[in-house]
């Protein structure tokens, strides 16, 4: 059973209008990760680019510390995905990379 993505506010509305259904999500598209500015991110990069969305999704779920992930979002083909949406993409049957250990 497919899990519905929860997106709120103006950004969520734009994302729902532009983003594909998770089954049709393009994991090969380039992606950009933006981190919220907090004390825990003061010494970490606030932006990271990935050659593929699949690599970005994996980084957020497996490598990004949970304390840093709130407020983080992945931008793929002008669609913005928050942490919950990223986890959903990671858990999707269409996710193309081997899954490791989830941290967030």
N, C-alpha and C positions, 0 to 999 in steps of 0.2 A: 504494500500500500504506500503510495507516495505521501511524503510529509509536506504540508503546505508551508511555504516560507512566510515568516511574519515580518512585515516591514511597515513602519509607521511614519506619519508626517509627510511633508512635501517630498523629501528624498525618497522615502519608501514608495510614494505614488509614482514618481518618475522612474524608479527602478522597476516597478511592476510593469510600467508601460513599455520599457525598453528591453528588459532582460528576458531571455528565452526561458521556456520551461526547463527545469533541471535536466530532464531527459534529453533535451536538445542543446544543453550548455556546451559551448565551444572551449574545451579544456586546452586546445592548442593555441588559443589567442594569447597575445602578450597581456601581462597584468602588472598593476602597480599597487603596492601596499602602502597605506598611510597609517601612521600610528598617532594616537592622541598624545598631546603634550602633558606629561605628568612628571612628578619627581623621579619615578622609576625609569622614565625614558630619557632623562636629562643627558645621559652619556651614550645613549643608543641612537642609531640612525632613526629618523622620523619618516623616512621614505625608502622603499626598496623596490626595484624593478625585477620582474621575472620574465624569462623568454616565453614561458607558457603559464596559463592560469593554473594548470594542475600543480606546477611547482610552487606557486604562490599559496594555493589551498593547502598543500602539504606543509609548507613552512608555518603557516598560521596554526594549524591543528597540532603538528608534532613538535615544532621547535620554539614557537613564541611563548614566553612565560605567561602563565595565566594572569599575573598581575598587570601585564602590559596589554593584553588583548582587549579589555573593554575600551570601546571607542575606536578600535582599529577597523579599517575597512579595505577591501580589495576592489580596485577599479578595473573592470574588464569590458572592453568595447563600450565605454561610456556608461556602463551599468555599475552601480555601487552595491557591494555585498558586505553586510555586517558580519560579525563573528558567528551568529547563529546561522545565517545563510551559508557561510563558508563551511561550517560543520556539516550542514545538510548536503552540500556539494561533495564533501569528503566521503560521507556515508552513502552517497548515491551509487547505484549499480553501474553507472557510466563512468565512474572515476577510474582513470586509466593507469595510475601508478600503484605499485605495491604499498599497502598500508603498514605503517610502523606503530609506534607507541604514541597514543594521544596524550597531550599534556594539558589542553585547555578544555 
